[in-house]
Amino acid sequence: MITKKFGERVRELRIKNNMSQEKFAIHIDMDRTYLASVESGKRNISLENINKIAVGLSITLEELFKGI
């Protein structure tokens, strides 16, 4: 399932950047519970929010989707 794989990728990159869910959610102006549902694969996230995540991680969209 793509939402699960995407969520796992976001979590992996967030942790690699030493950011808690709460700290990262604040950094990208996203509700922490929304981010948690993305990371758990329960949310069908919009393109705008995908871009927010990529920008917040200082990576390209291509890098964000690498391996998915």
N, C-alpha and C positions, 0 to 999 in steps of 0.2 A: 504494500500500500504506500503510495507516494507521500501521503501526509505523515505517516510514521517515519519514513526514511528522512524526509525533510526535517522533521522535529529532532531526530537524532543528530543530524548534521548541525543544526543550530546549537543544540546543547553542547556538542563536541567542541565547536568553535568558541562558544561563550566560555566554557571551562578553560580552554587553551589560553584565553585572554584573561584568566583569573578574575572573572566577574561573576558575582552571584546573580541569580535571576532578578532579584529586586534591583540591584545596582544597574544591571544591563537594561531592564525595563525603564527605569528612570532616564537613563542615558539616551534611549531612543524614543522617549515619550510614548510609552506603551504601558497599558495596565499589566501588572505582574501576573494576575490570574489569566489574562489573555495569552501572555507569553508562555505560561506554564501549559496551557491547553495546546499551543502550537508545538511545544517541545514534546508533549506526550502523544502527538499525532491525532488529537481530537478536533482540530480546527482546520477548516479549509480556508487558508489565509489568502488575503487579497494581494495583488501585485504591488500595491502601494506599501503594504506592511512588509512584504518580502524585501522591497528596496530599502525600507527603514533599517531592517536587520543587517543587510549588506553594508550600508553606509555606517551603521553603528559599529560594525566589526572591521571597518576600513578595508573591505575587500570588494571585488567585482561580483556581479551576479553570477558570472561563470564560475568563479571560485566557490561561491556559496553552494552551487549545485553540483560541484565536482564529486563524482562517485555515487550520485543518486540514480 
